């Protein structure tokens, strides 16, 4: 009887192996990682297009000031420098937002 009561008191000295099996993760988590990678790719491609739009805006301003012969687009909405400058700013802001989304939750980025 003493042996049984001693085992009941000292049960915590017996080594125990616990195995925890984690699944592959939810599909949502994997999809979010793919979305973040795609956002980083787009964020890398947008600044050169923003630069091109800014160059077109400067060219349009130079054409309005008669510093150059003429602008490539003579009429329509894209013949105005304000449109090109607004597009450049919008593209740069989108690149920044996509970059922040793509790097969110990344411990190496902070």
TAUR-V11005 format. One record per residue. N is the residue number from 1. RES is the residue in three letters. PHI is phi as a letter, one per 40 degrees, with the letter a starting at -180 (NA if undefined). PSI is psi in degrees with one decimal (* if undefined). Layout:
# TAUR-V11005
N | RES | PHI | PSI
N | RES | PHI | PSI
This chain:
# TAUR-V11005
1 | UNK | NA | -37.6
2 | UNK | c | -36.8
3 | UNK | c | -40.4
4 | UNK | c | -44.2
5 | UNK | c | -34.6
6 | UNK | c | -38.4
7 | UNK | c | -36.1
8 | UNK | c | -34.8
9 | UNK | c | -38.5
10 | UNK | b | 34.6
11 | UNK | c | -24.7
12 | UNK | c | -7.7
13 | UNK | c | -7.5
14 | UNK | c | 125.9
15 | UNK | c | 142.8
16 | UNK | b | 137.2
17 | UNK | b | 124.7
18 | UNK | b | 126.2
19 | UNK | b | 126.4
20 | UNK | b | 123.8
21 | UNK | b | 121.4
22 | UNK | c | 142.8
23 | UNK | c | -177.3
24 | UNK | c | -5.5
25 | UNK | h | 163.4
26 | UNK | c | 157.6
27 | UNK | c | -27.9
28 | UNK | c | -41.4
29 | UNK | c | -40.5
30 | UNK | c | -37.2
31 | UNK | c | -38.0
32 | UNK | c | -37.6
33 | UNK | c | -40.3
34 | UNK | c | -39.2
35 | UNK | c | -39.1
36 | UNK | c | -38.3
37 | UNK | c | -41.1
38 | UNK | c | -38.8
39 | UNK | c | -39.4
40 | UNK | c | -35.1
41 | UNK | c | -45.9
42 | UNK | c | -36.5
43 | UNK | c | -28.7
44 | UNK | c | -26.9
45 | UNK | c | -21.4
46 | UNK | c | -39.0
47 | UNK | d | -38.4
48 | UNK | c | -35.7
49 | UNK | c | -32.2
50 | UNK | c | -37.9
51 | UNK | c | -41.2
52 | UNK | c | -40.9
53 | UNK | c | -38.1
54 | UNK | c | -38.0
55 | UNK | c | -40.7
56 | UNK | c | -36.5
57 | UNK | c | -43.2
58 | UNK | c | -37.9
59 | UNK | c | -41.7
60 | UNK | c | -39.6
61 | UNK | c | -42.8
62 | UNK | c | -35.5
63 | UNK | c | -37.1
64 | UNK | c | -31.5
65 | UNK | c | 6.2
66 | UNK | f | 32.6
67 | UNK | c | -23.5
68 | UNK | b | 168.6
69 | UNK | c | -61.7
70 | UNK | a | 162.6
71 | UNK | c | 152.5
72 | UNK | c | -30.5
73 | UNK | b | 102.6
74 | UNK | c | -26.0
75 | UNK | a | 164.4
76 | UNK | h | -178.4
77 | UNK | c | -30.2
78 | UNK | c | 5.8
79 | UNK | c | -3.5
80 | UNK | c | 138.6
81 | UNK | c | -27.3
82 | UNK | c | -36.4
83 | UNK | c | -44.3
84 | UNK | c | -38.5
85 | UNK | c | -40.2
86 | UNK | c | -39.1
87 | UNK | c | -39.4
88 | UNK | c | -43.8
89 | UNK | c | -43.3
90 | UNK | c | -41.9
91 | UNK | c | -39.7
92 | UNK | c | -39.8
93 | UNK | c | -39.3
94 | UNK | c | -39.9
95 | UNK | c | -40.8
96 | UNK | c | -42.3
97 | UNK | c | -41.8
98 | UNK | c | -36.1
99 | UNK | c | -41.9
100 | UNK | c | -40.0
101 | UNK | c | -42.4
102 | UNK | c | -29.7
103 | UNK | c | 2.2
104 | UNK | c | 136.4
105 | UNK | g | 5.1
106 | UNK | c | 113.5
107 | UNK | c | -24.7
108 | UNK | c | -23.7
109 | UNK | c | -22.5
110 | UNK | c | *
